[in-house]
Amino acid sequence: MPKKVLVTFATRSGTTGQIAETVAEVLRKAGLTAEVLPVKDVRSVDEFDAVVLGTAIRIGKPMPELMQLVKKQRSRLSQIPVAAFAVCLAAKGDTPENRKTIAGYLDPVKNEITLVSEAALAGAMHYARLGVFARFVIQKMVKAEEGDFRETEKITEWAQNVARRFRSS
Ligand SMILES: Cc1cc2nc3c(=O)[nH]c(=O)nc-3n(C[C@H](O)[C@H](O)[C@H](O)COP(=O)(O)O)c2cc1C
């Protein structure tokens, strides 16, 4: 029986869900069974052999609903292999400053459970997908560049590595 993996994600503007689908696709190609679900639709992780957690990063932090799931399911998540990815803009340029910024993004998750693999992946910025307040802050104050900065090769490479870790555990 192939191992059954849950790829669950927390998003605000949709990009983390798209990346979760790409990760699941790679896991399936590697011979695993992968189900993709938004965090809010996950009742329990008991039926899964391994889990991938994906979260958008806003103001330096994972989404609160992702942290709620981690805390609620901590006991099971401590018994099975878990990998996590953070989707953010700081991952779009590989500079020492950006590396320092993204290094701590998954710390709240790592304070609760052990990860077999983790990644910070570049996301996207579309002003039209933001609420009024976030749009004002991002467009006028932060002046973040608009665009889709996803790096399919990097996502695929990381997911292949996760598949290897899951298969061997
Ligand atoms: C209000 C707001 C705050 C953000 N804060 C950060 C941040 O602290 N660090 C970062 O690298 N990216 C930050 N971003 C960029 C998002 O992480 C990026 O747009 C990501 O693709 C969002 O994922 P989602 O589409 O799944 O919600 C922020 C975006 C918004 C709108």
The ligand as an SDF file (V2000), in Angstrom:
LIG
                    3D

 31 33  0  0  0  0  0  0  0  0999 V2000
   -0.3370   41.9660    4.8540 C   0  0  0  0  0  0  0  0  0  0  0  0
    0.7790   41.1310    4.2910 C   0  0  0  0  0  0  0  0  0  0  0  0
    1.8880   40.8580    5.0700 C   0  0  0  0  0  0  0  0  0  0  0  0
    2.9620   40.1040    4.5480 C   0  0  0  0  0  0  0  0  0  0  0  0
    4.0510   39.8580    5.3430 N   0  0  0  0  0  0  0  0  0  0  0  0
    5.1120   39.1890    4.8250 C   0  0  0  0  0  0  0  0  0  0  0  0
    6.2830   38.9780    5.6200 C   0  0  0  0  0  0  0  0  0  0  0  0
    6.3660   39.3080    6.8000 O   0  0  0  0  0  0  0  0  0  0  0  0
    7.3310   38.3520    5.0190 N   0  0  0  0  0  0  0  0  0  0  0  0
    7.3040   37.9380    3.7120 C   0  0  0  0  0  0  0  0  0  0  0  0
    8.3000   37.4230    3.2250 O   0  0  0  0  0  0  0  0  0  0  0  0
    6.1860   38.0810    2.9440 N   0  0  0  0  0  0  0  0  0  0  0  0
    5.1010   38.7070    3.4740 C   0  0  0  0  0  0  0  0  0  0  0  0
    3.9710   38.8890    2.7200 N   0  0  0  0  0  0  0  0  0  0  0  0
    3.8940   38.3050    1.3810 C   0  0  0  0  0  0  0  0  0  0  0  0
    3.1010   36.9890    1.3760 C   0  0  0  0  0  0  0  0  0  0  0  0
    3.7170   36.0200    2.1900 O   0  0  0  0  0  0  0  0  0  0  0  0
    2.9940   36.4610   -0.0630 C   0  0  0  0  0  0  0  0  0  0  0  0
    2.2060   37.3810   -0.7960 O   0  0  0  0  0  0  0  0  0  0  0  0
    2.4300   35.0600   -0.1470 C   0  0  0  0  0  0  0  0  0  0  0  0
    2.4610   34.6320   -1.5030 O   0  0  0  0  0  0  0  0  0  0  0  0
    1.0110   35.0110    0.3760 C   0  0  0  0  0  0  0  0  0  0  0  0
    0.5230   33.7040    0.2740 O   0  0  0  0  0  0  0  0  0  0  0  0
   -1.0290   33.4200   -0.0040 P   0  0  0  0  0  0  0  0  0  0  0  0
   -1.3150   33.9160   -1.4100 O   0  0  0  0  0  0  0  0  0  0  0  0
   -1.1530   31.9550    0.1170 O   0  0  0  0  0  0  0  0  0  0  0  0
   -1.8260   34.1490    1.0270 O   0  0  0  0  0  0  0  0  0  0  0  0
    2.9000   39.6210    3.2080 C   0  0  0  0  0  0  0  0  0  0  0  0
    1.7620   39.8860    2.4320 C   0  0  0  0  0  0  0  0  0  0  0  0
    0.7120   40.6280    2.9500 C   0  0  0  0  0  0  0  0  0  0  0  0
   -0.4820   40.9020    2.1010 C   0  0  0  0  0  0  0  0  0  0  0  0
  1  2  1  0
  2  3  1  0
  2 30  2  0
  3  4  2  0
  4  5  1  0
  4 28  1  0
  5  6  2  0
  6  7  1  0
  6 13  1  0
  7  8  2  0
  7  9  1  0
  9 10  1  0
 10 11  2  0
 10 12  1  0
 12 13  2  0
 13 14  1  0
 14 15  1  0
 14 28  1  0
 15 16  1  0
 16 17  1  0
 16 18  1  0
 18 19  1  0
 18 20  1  0
 20 21  1  0
 20 22  1  0
 22 23  1  0
 23 24  1  0
 24 25  2  0
 24 26  1  0
 24 27  1  0
 28 29  2  0
 29 30  1  0
 30 31  1  0
M  END
$$$$
